[in-house]
Amino acid sequence: MDKLTIKTDEEIKIMTEGGCFLGEIRNRLADAVEPGMKTMMLEKLACEMIDKTGGKASFKLVPGYHHATCININEVVVHGIPGDRVINDGDKVGIDVGLFYKGFHTDTSVTVMANHNPQNINHKLQRFLDVGKEGLYKAIKMAKPGKRVADISKAMQETVEAAGYSAVTALTGHGIGRNLHEEPPIPCFEVGKYENSPILVENMVIAIEIMYNEGTADVVYENDDGWTIATADGKISGLFEHTVAVARSGPVILTGHFKDQNE
């Protein structure tokens, strides 16, 4: 990773524009999830929408990765490669997508339930998803000048653990800007001494990413593709992410609103 970068007001303006496009793409992908579809259908839709923005798919710029999205079904935590896997009724579907726009990246994720019948909701899964969103928004509230990364991490970990779930400790969120992954790492769990945690300063931009499991925090590579990371115990995992600017007045979410979330 590069050293921590502080954005100019003009750079944040560009990232806000790109983030607005990306939030709309994320929401349309979430709306498009249907039981019976293959995950590659979401990938194709993402590529079409990204092309219309005049930008590029951030993830395609990562060496060795050739897709615009990561689609994470059920036990998959992150980096699920879109392909022939069929989404079944009741599946958990995580969608992770990034946009490189006018020289800057934004990054966002959402997790939804594939459901043919809205009157037959899996309430256990719905609670699991609601806890993830709650943890993300509590963490975002900590993204203020003078706070530390540890304040963000603590908010996520405490929220998921209070609900009986586990924060993933093998992966983190990150700074973001001209590079998709910049300093500092943004864990969704507390690590090290609080006073050693990076201090948040005005005009930092960070991708706050809550990754949590229904069971243990342990994760494994699911197969030999070198990318797909899944829960070690086979239980479901959740993922929610926003790109956030640390402004003088407080946190500013650059990647829009989750469609089903009143922020």
Secondary structure, DSSP 8 states (H G I E B T S, - for coil): --------HHHHHHHHHHHHHHHHHHHHHHHH--TT-BHHHHHHHHHHHHHHHT-EEGGGGSTT---SEEEEETTEEE----SS-B--TT-EEEEEEEEEETTEEEEEEEEEE--S-TTS--HHHHHHHHHHHHHHHHHHTT-STT-BHHHHHHHHHHHHHHTT-EE-SS-EEEE-SSSSSEEEEEESS--S-GGGS-B--TT-EEEEEEEEESS-S-EEE-STTS--EEETTS--EEEEEEEEEEETTEEEESS---TT---
